[in-house]
C-alpha cells in the first residue's frame, strides 16, 4: 500500500460518488412517512382489537428486518476480514444499511413493552412449579437477565456498525491505508461477538417463544436466512441507485454476479442447516424436540412448510444456478425480491405458531392484515433510513486502497 491512497478523481475521474443536491429526498421522506403511518395504524388497531396477535405479527416483521440489518453488518465485517477487493464499491451501501441499527433498537420497544404477552410461558413460570423444564431454565429465562442481554446485543451491534462506518467515512478524507488494516484487525474479535450475540438474540426472541423446545443450531439457521436476505437487499439498492443514474460504471455486471453467487450460496446454506436440524430431531425422535415440528404439521402450517421447501430452496436453486441469471439485473432482481418474501414466510413459520388465545399452539395459519402492515411498515422505515443515509455521504469508499481493484473487478 502507498503512504496515502490517491483521491477518487485520480482513480476514476468520471465516477460520480455523491448524490445531487436534494436527490432521493422525496423517496426517503415517502418511505419514512409511509412506514411510520403503517406502524402507528397497526399499533393503534392491534392494541384496540387483538393485542397478542398484533405483537406476534410485529415480532415476525421485526425479526425479518433485524436479520437483514445484521446481515449487512456481517457483510461489512467479513469483507474486511477477507481483505476483499471486489466488494469495495458495494460495501458503503452495506455500511449505511447496517447503520440503521439505532432505528432497530427503537423499533424493539413494542416487543419490550409486550414481553409478557409474547413470552408468558416463561415469564409466568412461577405459576407452574411442577414444570421442571421451565424451572431449570429460570436462571437464564427471566425478565431481568433478558433485559440485560438485550441491551448488550444492541450495544454490540450499534457500536460495531457505528465504528466501521465512521472509520470508513473518515478514510474518505484522509486516504490513510492504515484505516483499512485497522478495520481488518478489529473485524476479527467483533465478528466473534457478533456470532455470539445473534445466536443468543435468536434464542431469546424466537426460540424462547416455546421454552420447552431447543435446538443448538437455531442461531445458525436464523443467521443464514438473514444474511441471504441482506445480500438480496444490497443487490436491490445497487439497482435502485443505478436507475437514479448513480454507480452504473462502478457496480457492474461482475459485482452483481458475485452478489448473486452469495445469494445462491446462503440460500443453499439455509437449506442445509435447516435440514440438519430437522434430520437430527426426526432421527432422535425425542418428545421435547419433535414438538416443534409436530405443532407445525397441524392445520395449514404443513402447507406453509411445503412452501418453504419449494420456494426457499427448490425454485431458487433451479433459477439461480445459471450464470446468466445472476448476471442479468432483471432476473437477479426477481430472485432477490422472491427470497425476501421467502425470508418473511420463514419468520412466520418460526414465530406465529406459538400464538393462540388460549395459550396453546396455533393449529393453523390464518392470515391477518397486521402481518402485512407491520411487515411493510418496518421495511419502509429501514429502506427510507438507508436511502437518507446515502444522501449524506459518498456512495463508495472514495479513498479505500482497493477501490481501483474493485472498479476493475472481473469474474474469472
NORURVEN-V395005 format. One record per residue. RES is the residue in one small letter. SS is DSSP state (H for helix, E for strand, C for the rest). PHI is phi in radians with two decimals (999 if undefined). Layout:
BEGIN
RES;SS;PHI
RES;SS;PHI
END
This chain:
BEGIN
x;C;999
x;C;-1.32
x;C;-1.07
x;C;-2.42
x;C;-1.17
x;C;-1.17
x;C;-1.15
x;H;-1.12
x;H;-1.11
x;H;-1.48
x;H;-1.30
x;C;-2.50
x;C;-1.01
x;C;-1.70
x;C;-1.36
x;C;-1.59
x;C;-1.87
x;C;-2.27
x;C;-1.26
x;C;-1.13
x;C;-1.00
x;C;1.46
x;C;-1.14
x;C;1.16
x;H;-1.12
x;H;-1.13
x;H;-1.11
x;H;-1.12
x;H;-1.12
x;H;-1.09
x;H;-1.15
x;H;-1.12
x;H;-1.16
x;H;-1.13
x;H;-1.10
x;H;-1.11
x;H;-1.12
x;H;-1.06
x;H;-1.24
x;H;-1.10
x;H;-1.12
x;H;-1.08
x;H;-1.13
x;H;-1.11
x;H;-1.20
x;H;-1.09
x;H;-1.22
x;H;-1.41
x;H;-1.96
x;C;-2.68
x;H;-1.01
x;H;-1.07
x;H;-1.14
x;H;-1.06
x;H;-1.12
x;H;-1.24
x;H;-1.14
x;H;-1.17
x;H;-1.09
x;H;-1.03
x;H;-1.14
x;H;-1.14
x;H;-1.19
x;H;-1.08
x;H;-1.23
x;H;-1.06
x;H;-1.04
x;H;-1.21
x;H;-1.13
x;H;-1.17
x;H;-1.09
x;H;-1.13
x;H;-1.10
x;H;-1.13
x;H;-1.01
x;H;-1.06
x;H;-1.20
x;H;-1.24
x;H;-1.17
x;H;-1.20
x;H;-1.05
x;H;-1.43
x;C;0.91
x;C;-1.34
x;C;-1.71
x;C;-1.06
x;C;-1.62
x;H;-0.99
x;H;-1.26
x;H;-1.66
x;H;-1.09
x;H;-1.12
x;H;-1.08
x;H;-1.13
x;H;-1.09
x;H;-1.21
x;H;-1.12
x;H;-1.14
x;C;-1.21
x;C;-1.44
x;H;-1.03
x;H;-1.01
x;H;-1.12
x;H;-1.11
x;H;-1.12
x;H;-1.14
x;H;-1.23
x;C;-1.31
x;H;-0.98
x;H;-1.02
x;H;-1.20
x;H;-1.10
x;H;-1.21
x;C;-1.66
x;H;-0.94
x;H;-1.13
x;H;-1.20
x;H;-1.36
x;C;-2.10
x;H;-1.12
x;H;-1.01
x;H;-1.87
x;H;-1.11
x;C;-1.79
x;H;-1.15
x;H;-1.15
x;H;-1.37
x;C;-2.26
x;C;-1.13
x;C;-1.38
x;C;-1.48
x;H;-1.19
x;H;-1.14
x;H;-1.12
x;H;-1.08
x;H;-1.22
x;C;-1.65
x;C;-1.03
x;C;-1.04
x;C;-1.71
x;C;-1.57
x;C;-2.52
x;H;-1.02
x;H;-1.07
x;H;-1.19
x;H;-1.12
x;H;-1.14
x;H;-1.09
x;H;-1.13
x;H;-1.05
x;H;-1.08
x;H;-1.08
x;H;-1.03
x;H;-1.20
x;H;-1.10
x;H;-1.11
x;H;-1.18
x;H;-1.14
x;H;-1.08
x;H;-1.16
x;H;-1.07
x;H;-1.14
x;H;-1.16
x;H;-1.14
x;H;-1.20
x;H;-1.10
x;H;-1.12
x;H;-1.14
x;H;-1.17
x;H;-1.10
x;H;-1.14
x;H;-1.04
x;H;-1.59
x;H;-1.52
x;C;1.18
x;C;-1.33
x;C;-1.12
x;H;-1.09
x;H;-1.12
x;H;-1.12
x;H;-1.15
x;H;-1.13
x;H;-1.16
x;H;-1.15
x;H;-1.21
x;H;-1.21
x;H;-1.05
x;H;-1.09
x;H;-1.18
x;H;-1.20
x;H;-1.10
x;H;-1.11
x;H;-1.09
x;H;-1.05
x;H;-1.07
x;H;-1.17
x;H;-1.20
x;H;-1.20
x;H;-1.14
x;H;-1.22
x;H;-1.14
x;H;-1.14
x;H;-1.18
x;H;-1.17
x;H;-1.79
x;C;-2.13
x;H;-1.12
x;H;-1.31
x;H;-1.05
x;H;-2.12
x;C;-1.18
x;C;-1.46
x;C;-1.65
x;C;-2.64
x;C;-2.65
x;C;-1.34
x;C;-1.90
x;H;-1.07
x;H;-1.05
x;H;-1.17
x;H;-1.06
x;H;-1.16
x;H;-1.07
x;H;-1.04
x;H;-1.17
x;H;-1.15
x;H;-1.18
x;H;-1.01
x;H;-1.16
x;H;-1.11
x;H;-1.09
x;H;-1.07
x;H;-1.16
x;H;-1.05
x;H;-1.11
x;H;-1.18
x;H;-1.16
x;H;-1.11
x;H;-1.17
x;H;-1.07
x;H;-1.13
x;H;-1.11
x;H;-1.17
x;C;-1.49
x;C;1.69
x;C;-2.06
x;C;1.08
x;C;-1.12
x;C;-1.46
x;C;-1.49
x;C;-1.68
x;C;-1.79
x;H;-0.99
x;H;-1.12
x;H;-1.23
x;H;-1.09
x;H;-1.06
x;H;-1.19
x;H;-1.09
x;H;-1.10
x;H;-1.15
x;H;-1.15
x;H;-1.04
x;H;-1.12
x;H;-1.09
x;H;-1.43
x;H;-1.11
x;H;-1.19
x;H;-1.11
x;H;-1.01
x;H;-1.10
x;H;-1.07
x;H;-1.25
x;H;-1.22
x;H;-1.16
x;H;-1.05
x;H;-1.07
x;H;-1.12
x;H;-1.08
x;H;-1.18
x;H;-1.19
x;H;-1.11
x;H;-1.19
x;H;-1.24
x;C;0.98
x;C;-1.62
x;H;-0.96
x;H;-1.22
x;H;-1.73
x;H;-1.26
x;H;-1.02
x;H;-1.00
x;H;-1.40
x;H;-1.10
x;H;-1.12
x;C;-1.53
x;C;-1.82
x;C;-1.61
x;C;1.01
x;C;-1.52
x;H;-1.09
x;H;-1.09
x;H;-1.29
x;H;-1.16
x;H;-1.10
x;H;-1.14
x;H;-1.02
x;H;-1.15
x;H;-1.08
x;H;-1.33
x;H;-1.45
x;H;-1.64
x;H;-2.38
x;H;-1.07
x;H;-1.15
x;H;-1.15
x;H;-1.08
x;H;-1.24
x;H;-1.28
x;H;-1.60
x;C;-1.13
x;C;-1.22
x;H;-1.05
x;H;-1.17
x;H;-1.10
x;H;-1.30
x;H;-1.66
x;C;-1.75
x;H;-1.17
x;H;-1.17
x;H;-1.19
x;H;-1.16
x;H;-1.13
x;H;-1.06
x;H;-1.12
x;H;-1.12
x;H;-1.11
x;H;-1.06
x;H;-1.24
x;H;-1.15
x;H;-1.15
x;H;-1.10
x;H;-1.13
x;H;-1.18
x;H;-1.10
x;H;-1.06
x;H;-1.17
x;H;-1.00
x;H;-1.10
x;H;-1.44
x;H;-1.68
x;H;-1.15
x;H;-1.01
x;H;-1.44
x;C;-1.70
x;C;-2.90
x;C;-0.96
x;C;-1.60
x;C;1.60
x;C;-1.41
x;C;-1.36
x;C;-1.14
x;C;-1.30
x;C;-2.97
x;C;-1.48
x;C;-2.07
x;C;-0.94
x;C;-2.24
x;H;-1.06
x;H;-1.14
x;H;-0.98
x;H;-1.51
x;H;-1.18
x;H;-1.15
x;H;-1.08
x;H;-1.15
x;H;-1.12
x;H;-1.17
x;H;-1.06
x;H;-1.15
x;H;-1.12
x;H;-1.15
x;H;-1.11
x;H;-1.11
x;H;-1.16
x;H;-1.17
x;H;-1.12
x;H;-1.12
x;H;-1.15
x;H;-1.09
x;H;-1.26
x;C;-1.81
x;C;-2.69
x;C;-1.01
x;C;-1.35
x;C;-2.35
x;C;-1.17
x;C;-1.13
x;C;-2.19
x;C;-1.23
x;C;-1.04
x;C;-1.75
x;H;-1.06
x;H;-1.08
x;H;-1.05
x;H;-1.19
x;H;-1.12
x;C;-1.86
x;C;-1.13
x;C;-2.49
x;C;-1.22
x;C;-1.22
END
